Each structure stands twice: as C-alpha cells, then as structure tokens.
Amino acid sequence: METRRLTLLGRLAVVACVPYLALKLLWVLGSDIGVVDNHRIGRATWITANVVTFLLDAVAAVVAHTLTRPAGRRTPAWLLAFPLWMASGLLIPLMTGLAGGSVTALVTGARNPLSAGDFLAPWVFGVVYGGFAVEAVTLLGAFALYAHQRWGGLLRRPLHALPDTGTRAMQQIFLLPAALLLAALGTVHILWGAGSPLGVTTPDVAARTVISSASDWAAGLLSLAGASGLLLLVLPGLLPRLRVRTPLVLAWSGSAAAFACGGCLWLGQAVADGLSPGASAVPEGLPGLVGALELCAGLTVLCAGAFALCELTAATRSAPAAAGGHPAPATARVPESGATPASRPAARECATADDR
C-alpha cells in the first residue's frame, strides 16, 4: 500500500510540473502568452531566467519519476537528497508565503499584487502557483514515503540512541553557530514581516505588499524552526526521547529555505551585478547582508549535515557486526515499542549499502 501511494504521488508530481514547463518553454521560444508588459525586463534577462527556472522544474520532474521506480532505491542518496532539499527550500516558503499573503489580502481588503495584471496576466499566477501547490504536496509527500522506506530505522530512533560518531564534537563546532545564525536571521525576517523598517531603504519599505510581508513571516518562522531542529540534533540530551525525524524535518526545512530562497537569490543578484557593471541587483544595507549570511548558513548545514548522516548510517550498518558477531550495544540497537514483525524489515533499511 505504501509503495502504491509513493508511485501515485510521484506520478502526480510529474504531471503537476507539465503546465509550468510548457509555459516556460513557450516564453523561451519567443511567445509572449500571458505577458502584459514585455518591456519591463530585458530580453536577455528574461530568456536566462526562464531557462534556469525551466531546468529547475525539469530536475524536479526527473527526481519525482525516479522516486517511483525500483531503481530509485539503488540511486546514490546524495543524487536525490540534494535536489529535494533545494525543492523543499523553494516550495515550502513560496507556498506558505503565498497562501498567507493571499488570505491576508482577502480578509483585510489589501491590494494583492498577483491580481494586478500589470506585468503578467492573473491566469498565469493561477497556472504557475496552482502547479507549485500540487507539486509541493505530491513531491515532498513522495519523498517522505521514500525516506521512510529507505532510512526508516534511523529516522524512528530516539535522539539518545544515535550512535556516538567520531566527529560529533566537530559537528557541534560548525552547526551550533549555524543554528544561532539562522535564529538571528529568522528574527530579522519576522521584524520585516511585522512592518519594521530595520535596515531597509525608504523605497523598499514603500514597495512592501501583503505577499512580501507574508513571505518574510514564512522565511522567519522557517529559519527559527531550522535553528531549533539543529540544536536538538547536535545536543540530543535536550530532548533525548524525541524521534530523530522531528528535529531532522525542522532542520531540513529551515536550512533549505534559508539557502534556496535567501542565499541563492542573493547569489544570483550578485552574479547579475558582476556581469552587468553599474547594475544594482543586490539589495543595499541589511537585506543584502542577510542574503549573504543565509547562503553561508545553508552551505554550512548542507556540508555538516551530509557528513553527519553518512556517519550515522555507517555506524548503524556496522553496529550489528560489532564485537565479532556478538550482539550490538544498546546504543546502537534500540527496540521500538509496538513494533510489529512487518515493520522490522523497514527498521533495517538504514543498514543497506545504498545509504551513501
């Protein structure tokens, strides 16, 4: 039943990508369908942006298809985990910010920039963001089932039962500052979402909308969630009985949102400035600094998290063979209450040779 759900969600995610890919392809080929003001952005910038976003969604479709195939279980973990981490960082804050801003505009009567129709026709936003909503639910839902099948034994462990890997202290050196940095950046985003002009230029304050404010709230809350998840993972003694999957989801979502929607956006703006002398794509003042720090925090979590998970799966795999075939120590094998015989094979998924 779980495999059938995974297959269904993966196929729906592929279908959800089709309208967006078709629209982007038409724009790249020169069509102006749905474009109200085609002079707002230079042609080269418009084509480049559409090619990049087309490729990103095409990768998401390929990954969704891979999750549904038997070969997906043998695919190297990093080859799926990295694009899905990026997809989480793009889709989760996008959909939460969009939903929050649209509801706020509907309740308060504030102007919703998505319905203005001054750059793109309103139906374009319906097609694009409607597809993103379905894609977020189906793609991330399929990955949750996939992760449960492949690494279920590790994800269900309580934090106090995690193997004591050799680089735990080194992970703390990098991840504790990253967690504090994410918490600080999240606080700044929440202040901006609440209307604070902290470090923001006057024109940027005047240009705020309900969507941008809701997006700041979403980015801030996700960063705070990521910081709390990182703290629980590197300091498991805080909540020792908590399952690994809960703080891991928080750290995954928060760090991905900071990196993809904050750091990568800042990096793209910095590259645009470098390629076009005299351009001012990078925001001035505190917003530009926040973007750069989000890039650094995301990269730190990505690298340290990859090493930590590889060590955990390796430690779990070698534990049953410890002591020349004698039973593994209690820290490496923790029985789960209520486990049924049918669930025991899943508990050993983290011990396969494909985890790395």
C-alpha positions in Angstrom: 0.0 0.0 0.0 2.8 2.4 0.9 4.6 1.7 -2.4 1.4 2.3 -4.3 1.0 5.7 -2.6 4.6 6.6 -3.4 4.1 5.7 -7.0 0.8 7.7 -7.2 2.3 10.8 -5.5 5.4 10.7 -7.7 3.4 10.5 -10.9 1.1 13.3 -9.8 4.2 15.4 -9.1 5.4 14.8 -12.7 2.0 15.8 -14.1 2.0 19.0 -11.9 5.3 20.1 -13.5 3.9 20.0 -17.0 1.9 23.3 -17.2 4.8 25.3 -15.8 7.4 23.6 -18.1 5.1 24.2 -21.1 4.7 27.9 -20.2 8.4 28.4 -19.7 9.2 26.7 -23.0 6.8 29.0 -24.9 8.4 32.0 -23.3 11.9 30.8 -24.1 10.9 30.2 -27.7 9.7 33.8 -28.0 6.0 33.6 -27.3 4.5 36.4 -25.1 1.4 34.5 -24.0 0.3 35.7 -20.6 2.8 38.6 -20.6 1.1 42.0 -20.3 4.2 44.2 -20.2 7.1 42.6 -22.1 9.3 45.7 -21.8 9.7 45.6 -18.0 12.6 43.1 -18.2 15.4 43.0 -20.8 15.1 40.2 -23.3 18.4 38.5 -22.4 17.5 38.6 -18.7 14.0 37.2 -19.4 15.3 34.3 -21.5 18.0 33.5 -19.0 15.6 33.5 -16.0 13.1 31.3 -17.9 15.8 28.8 -19.0 17.1 28.5 -15.4 13.6 28.0 -13.9 12.7 25.6 -16.7 15.7 23.4 -15.8 14.9 23.5 -12.1 11.4 22.3 -12.6 12.6 19.7 -15.1 15.0 18.3 -12.5 12.1 18.1 -10.0 10.1 16.1 -12.6 13.0 13.7 -13.1 13.5 13.3 -9.4 9.8 12.6 -8.9 9.9 10.0 -11.6 13.0 8.4 -10.1 11.2 8.0 -6.7 8.6 5.9 -8.3 11.0 3.4 -10.0 12.5 0.4 -8.3 15.9 1.7 -9.3 15.3 4.7 -7.1 16.2 2.6 -4.1 19.6 1.9 -5.6 20.2 5.6 -6.6 23.0 7.2 -4.5 21.3 9.1 -1.7 23.0 12.4 -2.4 21.8 12.4 -6.0 18.2 12.6 -4.8 18.6 14.3 -1.4 20.2 17.5 -2.7 17.6 18.4 -5.4 14.8 17.5 -2.9 16.5 19.7 -0.3 16.5 22.5 -2.8 12.9 21.8 -3.8 11.9 21.9 -0.1 13.6 25.3 0.3 11.9 26.7 -2.7 8.4 25.3 -2.5 7.7 25.4 1.3 8.4 29.2 1.8 6.8 30.0 -1.5 3.5 28.3 -0.8 3.3 29.4 2.8 4.1 33.0 2.0 1.7 33.0 -1.0 -1.1 31.4 1.0 -0.6 33.7 4.0 -0.4 36.8 1.8 -3.5 35.9 -0.2 -5.6 35.2 2.9 -4.5 38.4 4.5 -5.4 40.4 1.3 -8.8 38.7 1.2 -9.6 39.4 4.8 -8.2 42.9 5.1 -9.1 44.1 1.6 -5.4 45.0 0.9 -4.1 45.0 -2.7 -2.9 41.7 -3.9 -0.1 42.2 -6.4 -0.8 38.8 -8.0 -4.2 40.0 -9.3 -3.0 43.4 -10.5 -2.2 42.2 -14.0 0.4 44.9 -14.7 3.2 42.5 -15.7 1.6 39.0 -16.1 -2.0 38.2 -16.6 -3.7 36.9 -13.5 -4.3 33.5 -15.0 -0.6 32.9 -15.3 -0.3 33.1 -11.5 -3.1 30.6 -11.2 -1.4 28.1 -13.5 2.1 28.6 -12.0 1.3 28.7 -8.3 -1.5 26.1 -8.6 1.0 23.7 -10.1 3.5 24.6 -7.4 0.9 23.8 -4.7 0.2 20.4 -6.1 3.9 19.8 -6.7 4.8 20.7 -3.1 2.3 18.3 -1.7 3.0 15.4 -4.0 6.8 15.7 -4.5 7.5 16.2 -0.8 4.9 13.6 0.2 6.5 11.1 -2.1 10.0 11.8 -0.7 8.6 11.4 2.9 7.4 7.9 2.0 10.7 7.1 0.1 12.8 8.2 3.1 10.6 6.1 5.4 11.2 3.0 3.3 15.0 3.6 2.8 16.0 5.1 6.2 13.1 4.3 8.4 15.2 2.6 11.1 17.4 5.6 11.6 14.5 8.2 11.4 12.5 6.3 14.1 15.3 6.2 16.6 15.1 8.4 19.7 17.8 11.1 19.9 19.6 9.5 22.8 20.1 6.2 20.8 22.0 7.9 18.0 25.4 6.3 17.6 28.2 8.4 19.0 30.2 9.1 15.8 33.7 10.3 15.9 33.1 13.8 14.6 30.2 14.8 16.9 32.3 17.5 18.6 33.4 18.8 15.2 29.7 18.9 14.0 28.8 21.0 17.1 31.6 23.5 16.3 30.0 24.2 12.9 26.3 23.6 13.5 25.8 25.4 16.8 26.9 28.8 15.2 24.8 28.0 12.1 21.8 27.4 14.4 22.4 30.7 16.2 22.8 32.5 12.9 19.6 31.0 11.5 17.8 32.2 14.6 19.1 35.7 14.3 18.2 35.8 10.6 14.8 34.5 11.3 14.2 37.2 13.9 15.1 39.9 11.3 12.7 38.4 8.8 9.9 38.4 11.3 10.6 42.0 12.2 10.4 42.9 8.5 7.1 40.9 8.2 5.7 42.9 11.1 6.4 46.1 9.3 9.7 47.1 10.8 12.0 49.4 8.6 15.1 47.9 10.3 18.0 48.3 7.8 15.6 48.8 4.8 15.7 51.7 2.5 12.7 54.0 2.3 11.7 53.0 -1.3 11.9 49.3 -0.3 9.6 50.0 2.7 7.1 51.7 0.4 7.2 48.8 -2.1 6.1 46.2 0.5 2.9 44.2 -0.2 0.9 41.7 1.7 2.7 38.9 -0.2 6.2 40.2 0.6 5.3 40.7 4.3 3.8 37.1 4.5 6.9 35.8 2.7 9.1 37.4 5.4 7.0 35.8 8.1 7.3 32.5 6.4 11.1 32.8 6.0 11.5 33.9 9.6 9.4 31.1 11.1 11.2 28.5 8.9 14.6 29.8 10.0 13.7 29.6 13.6 12.3 26.1 13.1 15.6 25.2 11.4 17.6 26.6 14.3 15.6 24.6 16.8 16.0 21.4 14.8 19.8 21.8 14.5 20.1 22.4 18.3 18.2 19.2 19.1 20.3 17.2 16.6 23.7 18.4 17.9 22.6 18.5 21.5 20.4 15.3 21.8 20.4 15.5 25.6 17.9 18.4 25.4 15.0 16.0 24.4 16.6 12.6 24.4 13.3 10.6 23.8 12.3 12.7 20.7 12.4 10.7 17.5 15.2 11.8 15.0 12.7 12.5 12.2 11.1 15.5 14.0 14.2 17.7 14.5 15.6 16.5 11.2 12.5 17.7 9.3 12.8 21.1 11.1 16.5 21.4 10.3 16.0 20.2 6.7 13.1 22.7 6.0 14.6 25.7 7.8 18.1 25.4 6.3 16.8 24.7 2.9 14.5 27.7 2.9 17.3 30.0 4.0 19.7 28.6 1.4 17.3 28.4 -1.6 15.0 31.4 -1.2 17.5 33.6 0.6 21.1 32.7 -0.2 20.7 31.5 -3.8 18.6 34.6 -4.6 21.4 36.8 -3.2 24.0 34.8 -5.2 22.0 35.3 -8.4 21.7 39.0 -7.8 25.5 39.2 -7.0 26.3 37.4 -10.3 24.0 39.7 -12.2 25.8 42.7 -10.7 29.1 41.2 -11.8 28.0 40.6 -15.3 26.4 44.0 -15.7 28.7 46.7 -14.4 26.6 49.6 -12.9 23.7 47.4 -12.1 22.3 47.3 -8.6 20.5 44.0 -8.3 21.9 43.2 -4.8 19.8 44.9 -2.1 21.6 47.6 -0.1 22.2 47.5 3.6 20.9 44.9 5.9 18.8 42.9 3.3 22.0 42.3 1.2 23.9 41.2 4.3 21.1 38.8 5.4 21.1 37.2 1.9 24.9 36.6 2.1 24.6 35.1 5.6 21.8 32.9 4.6 24.0 31.5 1.9 26.8 30.8 4.4 24.4 29.2 6.9 22.8 27.0 4.3 26.1 25.8 2.9 27.4 25.0 6.5 24.3 23.0 7.3 24.4 21.2 3.9 28.1 20.1 4.3 28.0 19.3 8.0 24.6 17.5 7.7 25.8 15.4 4.8 28.9 14.2 6.8 26.8 13.6 9.9 24.1 11.5 8.1 26.8 9.4 6.3 28.5 8.7 9.6 25.2 7.8 11.3 24.2 5.3 8.5 27.7 3.8 8.5 27.6 3.4 12.3 24.2 1.8 12.2 25.3 -0.6 9.5 28.5 -1.7 11.3 26.9 -2.0 14.7 25.3 -5.4 14.3 28.7 -6.8 13.3 30.4 -5.3 16.3 32.4 -7.5 18.7 33.0 -10.3 16.2 29.4 -11.1 15.6 28.2 -10.6 19.2 25.0 -8.5 19.8 25.3 -4.8 19.3 25.4 -2.5 22.3 22.2 -0.9 23.5 23.1 2.5 22.0 23.2 1.0 18.5 20.1 -1.2 18.7 17.1 0.3 20.4 13.9 -1.8 20.3 10.8 0.2 19.3 7.7 -0.2 21.4 4.8 -1.5 19.4 6.9 -2.7 16.5 5.2 -5.5 14.5 7.0 -8.2 12.6 6.0 -6.5 9.4 7.8 -3.3 10.5 11.1 -5.0 11.3 12.5 -5.2 7.7 11.8 -1.4 7.4 13.8 -0.8 10.5 16.9 -2.3 8.8 16.6 -0.1 5.7 19.3 2.3 7.1 21.8 -0.5 7.1 21.8 -1.1 3.3 24.9 -0.4 1.2 23.0 2.3 -0.8 22.6 4.8 2.1 25.6 6.7 1.0 
